[in-house]
Amino acid sequence: MKKVAFISVFNKQGIDKFAKGLVDLGWEIMSSSGTAKFLKENGIPCTDLASFVGEPILGHRVVSLSREFYAMLLSRLDNDEDMNELKKLKLPYISLVCCDMYPLAEEIAKKDSTLESVIEKTDIGGPTMLRAAAKGGRIVVCDAYDREKVLNWLKNEEPDGKKFKKALAAKAEYVVGKYCMASAEYLSNNIYKSILGERAGECCYGENAYQAPSFFYKSGESPFGPDKFKLLTETPLSYNNFCDRDKVLQTITHIFAGFSAQGGPASGWESFYVAIAVKHGNACGVGLGEKPIDAIMKMIEGDVKAIHGGSIFTNFKIDEEIAEALIHYKMKSENRRLLDTVTASEFSPQAIEILARKKGKCRIVINPNLAHISADSIDKKERIRYIRDGFLTQPNYTFVPNIKDATVEGDLEKIKQKQTVADLILAWAIGSTSNSNTITIVKDGKLLGNGVGQQDRVGAAKLAIQRADDAANALDEKNTKADLSDTVAYSDSFFPFPDGPKTLTDRGIKTIFTTSGSINDKDVIESCKREGATLVMFPDKVARGFAWH
């Protein structure tokens, strides 16, 4: 008995090659209307499904939905009654189904889509036959990516048949589930919601070592999705590594979106190289430079102590010079700086050798897309967070300031200086993507102090200053305090009282990016004017930078 494959696809690209591959292996092809016509035009012999179930009806809305067709998919090869009934009905046993579905998600995403257009792009026959084929133990091909794999498997005499077909069936169920949930979310205006993803790998453990196993999943095709980062060393990434990366991606994309908003590439605002060090999800070192090595040195100088054991991210290639700086710059004698993870767009072989630690414990990760970060790279997808027996959703962190639109209380000319604007944007991008409450201090493209996760704004200001002082002292061990003159500070929400900005101005910080909206705004502004400080303000309802609650 010749094996029969049923093929029905919306996207015809490459389907003739797959069908020919099956024919060359001795298979017979059955197809329906449009696909049958396409295959015949391309020299592929096939039988039209209509010869078994009748012609399409209701303006092509009903093509394959019939008891005869589903008998071909659900009959059991090892059941004599099933096979005798198929024979009596003069129906073949279908062993393989290749089917995609109408592009529903794409139609929903269109700005001009309507309920009627979405309904017309809602496939019924496709999902039904995929699920029937999966239940019937057939070879189910719902993804064009799997076609070549299936042909090779057939050529190799179908090794591990049950396992192979089970994996394809599971994928079909997942694809159909995702398809149906897109429809449910659209029709219900998101009353019904789902979280669906495909496992892309396993973490070495969860947030703590006892929280294992831990896995990571992909749910889209972003150039910065988890499957787009390639691990070049042996030790798997941890749950914490993925969390750190997610937050750093927010930070670095906000930096470039912020620069772009000030004038765009034509003004040179995107000509910076960026290096970021992160510990426990918050930036502890950030450097901007016109050269990669400048960015690395600024990042390290920002907090040489905190960077030890941290994770490094750059938007540029790491070569031998940069790798040496990461390991040895500002280190005493021949000591090595230990790093947990280094992620970049590219590594030279020499850099990998320099960064590698015993047993591969310095995880080296590459994603070429990091070299092409732009204002468009900011994540606009809805954010989802698990809570007990449920989850929360909210729009992403997409506010990007243009300093020209701010209300400036103080020295307006200073706010027009390019370095001041760059530092304000850098401080905002770091602080608004750190754990609230946050005060962030920046000078000349370098993070000096990031006071994160505090319960009051004065405490955040004090912590930011303390971090800056500790970092300065770590460089020379002379109990040195940081020089905070000509620095800028960012506050992720308004100051409820003048004591917050007073803490900053007492140390010489005279330019503060904050929000307005406190009942004491007037007192805060007057206090800052007395101290000679300039406030750069946006309404709190628009620009508040709370994150990661």
Beta strands, then each sheet from edge to edge (+ up, - down):
strand 1: 4-8
strand 2: 28-31
strand 3: 47-48
strand 4: 94-99
strand 5: 139-141
strand 6: 198-203
strand 7: 214-218
strand 8: 230-231
strand 9: 273-279
strand 10: 282-289
strand 11: 311-314
strand 12: 317-318
strand 13: 341-344
strand 14: 346-347
strand 15: 363-366
strand 16: 383-387
strand 17: 390-394
strand 18: 407-409
strand 19: 439-443
strand 20: 446-451
strand 21: 488-491
strand 22: 511-516
strand 23: 534-539
sheet 1: 3+ 2+ 1+ 4+ 5+
sheet 2: 6+ 7-
sheet 3: 8+ 15- 13- 11- 9+ 10-
sheet 4: 12+ 14+
sheet 5: 16+ 17-
sheet 6: 18+ 23- 22- 21- 19+ 20-
end
